[in-house]
Amino acid sequence: MVTHPRVLGNVRLSILKDDTTSPEKQRHAVEHWTAGPAVGGRIVGWAEDLDVSGAMHPFKRPGLGPWFTERADEWDVLAVWKLDRLSRRAGHFAEIVDWCREHGKAIVSVSESIDMSTPMGKMFAQIIAAFAEGELDTIRARALSGSAARKAKGVWIGGVEPYGYHFERQEGGGKKLVLDPSYAELFREIVERLKSDWSSYKIAVDLNQRGVPTWRDHLRIVKGEEPRGVAWTANAIRAIVMNPTVAGIYTHKGENVVDENGECVRITDRPLMEFADWSEFVAALKSDRPVRRATPSRSMLGGVAICQTCGSRMSSNKKVKANGTVHHYYGCNSVNTGTCPSPNRIRRDDLDTAVGSFVNVTLGPLPVMERAGNSISQAKAELSEAEAMLDRLEADYLAGRLKTDVQIERYWGQHGFQSVKVQRLRDEIKAAEEAPAWKATGRTYSEEWAAKDDEQKRVFLQRHRIAVTVGSTEDGSRRVLVRVPEVAEIADETGLHVPDGYEWVAPEAEFILPARKAYKRSY
């Protein structure tokens, strides 16, 4: 080791706190060793990582990592209180040793009197690192065992109550999550509205108008505290329904918590929504994302109607005359960029009436069908995760990374569990793919149409891929073509009986609307 070295002190404390490994004690030990007459060094910096597990690679730690990647030329010796403060993984430890050898650095454990610059020190360090890895497995097994015992009793091991649940004290200690009746009912109302083509924005506006407190304000009121009056937002609505906790899944920092078998940990036996139903619902929401707007549409066909000339969407606009009369119309979006050679436009009332007539008359008696394949996408995602976990397990096993009896025992347990899960998911996906791709809603198009406002109708049209194209004739009349290719697909795949008068092709209708004076005016 170099004389009078520049010493980098390393301090690490995992979330499993212990007074004997306090940061102050680690610092004092390193400072005492550095200032000793046998070393005569000086401390140039501290790499401090608190609440960081010994399993994390030293190169990736927020405190220590930069000293390897960005500030390697500022120190000669890495001094730690004990080697397990550097890493509890033998593989990680070996990488650090190799890096230090290549860069002319030394590692010293001050309390264990191990100097890695000597052959004897290297030998002892490797032995201690192997024991540290075994100790980490023991600590994890102990933590998992305690956590499993608490979960087996239905005891909540998280923090603030997630939406729709409140704490219930247990006789043996701890807290259990149970449904909050009023907000569980509110959640069901929100879900049903989203299924009925309500936008999250519209739901938020309605809840604010009704004076319904947000979940956090509700918790404050229950505790006897003053609510902050936070308003509902569209993002808050989506965050609630998309959170796995409503399906009884435990999450931490936005990720699902899994047990030693890789299965999601349950927070309650009575969730707001069953996991299978929630998965299908969320898949449907995600597929509708380009359709549902954060703010309400000003019209029924804004963003739905298409200009026949250039294929651009048409938006709702208005023109105010000198006498104060307001005319609303749909116009080609490309008119602002000048990229459409002949931009189309049409009175809003005329187009809304034509499309409404098509839905009520042409489609009216037909049953509305919904795709039943959303649950397959969730099962495929779970299958992909399970197969990836099996690949990781097998790679670790084949690479010889499993050295202790505890690791090997856990490997076989996880491998067996994930193998069964993979087979189950494959069977579910196969059965779902062989099942009909469409399911009846029990309502006709005319019934659905009559129950919706303009915003809901817009979502309905886009979800069922009802195409509305606006063009013009030689005499200046408006030509409107409305088509529903979905109906033909349903008929082909399910053998749906179409009432007399309908052909086995995509229903369509063409409307010719006489030209009006307003249409002939320039933009």
C-alpha positions, 0 to 999 in steps of 0.5 A: 500500500502507498505511504500517506494514502488518500483515503476514501471512507465508505459507510453503508447502512441497510434498512435493517438497522442495527446500533452496532453498525451505525454510521457514526461508529463506521466513520469513527473507526475509519478516521482512527485507522487513517490517522494512525502512525502506521498509515498516516493518511488523509480522508479525501471523501466519504461514500455514504449509502444509508438505507441501501442493501448489501445486495446492491452492486457497489458500482450502482450505489448513489454514494459509492458508485461515482467514486469508481466511475467519475472520481477514481483519480482522487483516492488511493485506498477504500477503507470500510469498517467491515467488508460486509459494508462494501458488499454482501455478494461474493460476485460483486466483491470479486468485481471490486477487487479486480477493478481495484487491482487494475486501477492500482487501488487498495481495499482495507477493512479497518476492524478486521485488520484486512489489507487487500494489498497483501496476498494474505489479506486477499485470501481472508477477504474472499472467505469473509465475502462468502460468509457475508453472502450466506448471512444476507440469505439468512437475513432475507429468509428471516425477513420473508418469514416474518412478513409471511407470518404477518400476511397470513394473519391478514395484517397490513404491513404498509403505510397510509391506507390505499384508496377504498380501505381503512385499518381495523385493529387486530386482537393479536396486534397489527392492522388489517385492511377492510373495505371502506363502504362509502368509497368502495361504492364510489369506486364501483360507480366510477368503474361503471361510468368508465365502462359507459363511455364517461371520460375521467374528466367528466367523472371528476367534474361531477364529483367536484360538483357533488362535493365528494371529498377526495380520498386523502381529504376523506381520511383527514375527515375520519381522523377529525382533521380539517380537509384541504379541499383538494379537487378531483382531477382526471389524472386522479381518477385514472390513477385510482382505477389503474392502481393494483391495490384496488384489486387487492395487490400489495405495491411498493414504490409503484411496483407490485410486491412479490413473494419468494415464489414470484407471486403478487402479495395480497393486501386483503381477501376482500378487494374492491374488485377481483383481480381477473375483472380488474385486469380485463377492465384495465386492458380495455382502458389502455386500449381506449387511451387514444380515444378518451380525452382528458378534457371534454370534446366540444362536439360529438364528431370532433376528431371522428369525422374525416376530410375525404380530400386529405384524410385529416381529422375534422374539428368543431369550429364556429363563425360569428356573424355581424348580427351576433348569429353563431354558426357551428361547423366541422372543418378540416384540420389541414386548413390551417397548414394549407396542406389540403387542396380542397378542405371540406367543412359541414354544418355541425347540426347537419352532420350530427343529425346524419350520423345519429340517423344512421346509428338509430335507423341502419344500426338501431336493432342490431345488438352491440357487441364487445371484444372479449379478448382483453383478459388474454393480453393480461394473461400474456403479460403474466406469462411473459413475466413468469417465463422471464423469471424461470430464465433468470432462475435457470441462468443463475443455477447453470452459472453456479451462483447458487452456493448455499443450501438456502439458495438451492432450496429456494431455487427449487421452490421458485422453479417449481412454482413458476413452472406450474404458473407458466403451464396454467397461463398457457392453458388459460390463453389457449382456452381464451383464444378458442372462445368467441372473440365477441360478447353481447352487451344485451343492448342494441345500438339505438338503446346505447345511443339514446342513453349517451350525451355528445361526449359519450357518443364520440367515445362510442363511435371511435371505440366501435370504429364507426367511420365518418367521411365528409366530401363534396359533390360537383354542385357543392352539396355535402357528401357524408359516408358512414361505415361500420366494418366492425359489424361485418367482422362480428358476423363472420366470426360469430355467425351473428344473425342480421335482421332481414334487409341487411347484407353480410357486408359492413353497413354503410349509408351515404347522405347528400346534404344540399349546399348552403350559402355559408359553405360557398364562402371562403375560409 
